[in-house]
Amino acid sequence: MAQPWLEKILALRVHQPDAVSAAAARRHRIDIASRGRLLIVAADHAARGALGSGRDPMAMGSRVDLIERLRAALANPGVHGVLGTADVLEDLLLLGALEGKLVFGSMNRGGLAGSTFELDDRFTGFTAAAIEDRDFDGGKMLLRIDPGDPATAGTLESCARAIDELAARKLIAMIEPFWSGRLGGRVRNDLSPDAMIRAIAVASGLGSTSAYSWLKVPVVDEMERVMEASTLPALLLGGESAEDPDTMFERWRKALALPTVRGLVVGRNLLYPADGDVVGAVETAVGLL
């Protein structure tokens, strides 16, 4: 069922496409340094063809439903910002949902989920120049490292270049590293402690400066040892939708106590919780900070 705001967005997109730039220009920003622990909502999965959440493979198939869930999450003052692709962020801009929020643009969405070229993760989303033009706070990049796939080399080079381009503009580079491989033809991330330490070590050394580099990492076993692999600020990612949210929240709580961990970047576990209560899931996450 169409929401009343949809007609507004469609009218602006058809008749006033410059309204996006105007909304970005007048948006009230906040300083990331003025915040303590951060809670960022992630909404860039769909652009990689990854629409599933929990047991529903098409959970994110409705953009109207996704925007409604994002608006509900961002309405909580304890949510500090959002990470997304241009289409999602521009809908939120036009709706005024990004006022006083941190905004991160998703940069490489070319490694479509399940494709033969998934690890050739090209930069098909935001550029550093576009992030600066929109007056956003930084860019996020996915870095999956497969020693057995030659496409990894190009992704490493592209990520290093993006880190430099963001740093030249004093914008945060949010790097999400994994040590990966193919199993049964599908890309799988190795979430063992040793694999994550190796991935973090490689990601931390990319680019000609790490001054503006942050990490986005999953919560795995032996997090104390894993997070000792780098001195870069890190945000915890939420991962796949959890069927046992209490255990998930407890794992987040423990990891948030580590010195380099600066907050959470969560998508499906907040936007599509098992019980359907977006507001309740967000309030629980806010309480952890």
N, C-alpha and C positions, 0 to 999 in steps of 0.2 A: 504494500500500500504506500503510495507516494506521500511524502511528508510536505508540509506547507513550504518549508525552506527550499525544497528542490526547485520549485518554480522560480524563485528568486535567483538561484545560482544559474539556472539555464538561461534566464533572461540576460543576466550579466555576461555569461560566456558568449551568447549569440550577438548581443547588441553592444556590449561594452567590454571587450576582452582586456582593455587597458585597466579595468577595475582591479585586476590582480596586482599589478604593479603599484597602483594607488594605495591599495590596502596594505601592502608590504611597507610602503614608505611611511605610512602614518601609524604603524603598529608600535605600541609601547614595548620596549625591550627591558630585560633585566640583566644584571651582571652575574655571570656564573660564579665569580669569586665571592659574591655576597651570600651565596647559599652554602649550607652545610652538606649533608648527605642528599643526593639527588634522586628523584624518581622521574624517569622518562618513559613515556609510552611509545612502543615501537609499532609502526604500521606500514612496513615496506615489503611484506611477504608477497602480496598479490602480484607485484610487478615481476617477480621471478617465477610466476605460475604456481606458487605454493599456497593454495587456497584452503588447505585442510586445517582443522583444529580438533583435537580429540578424536572421536570416532566418525566425525562428519568430514568427508573429503572436500566438500564444497562450502564449508562454513562461511568463508569470506567471499562467497560468490555474489552477494548483494552489496553494492557500494553504499546504498542508502542506509542499510543496516549497520555497516561498518562506521559510517560517519556518525550515526546516532550513538553508537557505543563510544566512539572517541570523544564526542561532545560530553557525554556523561562522565567519562574519566577526567577530562580536562577541567570540568566544572569544580573538581575538588582542588582547593588551594594548595594541598600538599603534593599535587602533581606539578612538577616544575617545567615540563616540556614534552615535546613529541619528536619522533624520528619518522620520516616518511619520504615517499617519492613526490614529485612535483604535483601530480594530479590530486593526491590526498591533501597535501599541505595547502594547495590553493583553494580547495573547497573550504577548508577550515579557516583560511585567511578571509575569504569572502563572507563567512559566517561570524567573523569576529571572535573566533574561539582561541586565537593565538595571542591575545593581549596579555602582556606580562609573562609570557612563556619562553623558554629556551626552544630553539628550533634547529634540528639537524637534518640536512638533506642526504638522502641515500644515493650513492654514486654509482656503484657497479651492480647492475641487475641483469647483466647479459648471460650469466650462467644459469639458464633456465632449468628448473627442477626436473630431473629425470631425463634430460637431453644427453646426447652423446658428447656435446660440447660444454657440459656443465662446469667443468673446471677451467674453461677458457672464459673466465669471468670478466667480460669486457665492461668498460665504463659507458653505460648507455643511459645513465640517469643524470644527476646534477654534476656540473663542473664546479671547480673552485670559484671561477669568475661569476657563475650564476648564483652561487651561495652568497658571495659578497654583494652582488647586485640586489638580492632580495633582503639583505641585511639580516641574514640568518647567522647562527652561532658556530656552525661547523659542518663537516661532512663525515658520513660513515661509509666504511668500505669493508666488504667481506673478503677474507684472505684464507682460502682453503689450499693447503700445501700437500700435494701428492707427489712423492719422489718418483713414482712410476709413470707420471703423466707429463709429457713435455709442455703442455699448456700452462702448467704452473709457473714456468719461467716468465711468460708474458704477463701473468697476473701479478707476480712479484714486482716486475718492472713498472707496471701501471700504478700499483699501489704506492710505490716509492715516489713516483712522479707526482701523484695526487697529494701525498703528504707534504712535499716541498711546495706545491702550489698553494695549499691551504696555509702553511706556515708563513709564506711570503705575505699573506694577507692577515696574519695573526688570527687565524681561524683554527678551531680544534679539528684534528684528524682522529676520528674514532675508528680504531682498527679492531675487527672481529676475527681473530686467527683460529684456525683448526688444522690439525694434522689429519689428512684424509686419505681415503683409498676406495677402490671399487670392490663391492661384494655382490656377486650375482648380477653384475652389470649396473648396479646403483652406487652412487657416491655415499659413503658412510664416514662420519667423523669419529675419530678415535678419541674417546673421552677419558682415557686412562691418565693418571697424573703425569707420567713421564711424557706422553704425547703432548699434553697441554703445555708442559714446561718447555718442550722443544718448539712448539708453535709460538709461544709467547716470546721466547728468545729471538726467533727470526723476525717477528713483527716489530719488536722493540728496536731492532737495528736498521729498519728501513728508512730511507731518506737521508738527506744531508744534515738534518737537525731533528731532534726529538722534543724540542721545546714546546710544541703544541700537540704532541701525540698522547692520546689516551687509549686504553684498551677496553674491549667489551668481551667478557669471558664468561663461560658457563660455570655453574657450581658443580664441581666434581669431587671425588674423594681426595683426601689429603690437601685441602685447599691452602692450609698454612704453608706447605712446601711448594705448592704450585705458584702461589702469589709471591714467593721469594725470587721467582725467575726474573722479575723486572721491578724497577723503581718508578715506573710510569703510573699515573693515576688510572684506576680501573673501575669499570661499572659492570655489575653482574647482569647477565642476560637471563631471561626467564625460561627459554627453551620450549619444548613441546608442552601442550596442555597436560597438566598433572591430574591423575585420577584421585590422588591423595594430597589435597592442597595443604593440609595441616603439616605433613612431613616436609613439603616443599617450602612453606613459609619458615619452618624451623631451620632448614638448611640455609636459607637466605639470611636469617637472623644471625646465625653463627658466622657466616662469611662476611657480613657487614662489619663485624668487629675487627677485621684484619686491617692493618695500617694503610695499605695502598688502596683499599676499596672505598670508593666515594659515592656509591649508590647503586641503583637498579635501572636497567633498561628492559622493560617487560612488555610483551605484546599479547600473545594469545592467552596466557594465563590470567591476564586482567580483563581483556576484551571479550574472551569467550570462556569464562570459568565453567567448571562442570555443573554447577548449580544454576547458571544463568544470571547470577546476581553481580553485574558489573560494578555497581556502586559499592557493594559489600566487599568485593575482592580488592578494589582500590583502597578502601578505608583500612583494610587489614595491612596492605602493603605500606601505606603511609605510616601506620602505627609502628612498623618495623624500623623506620628511620628515626 
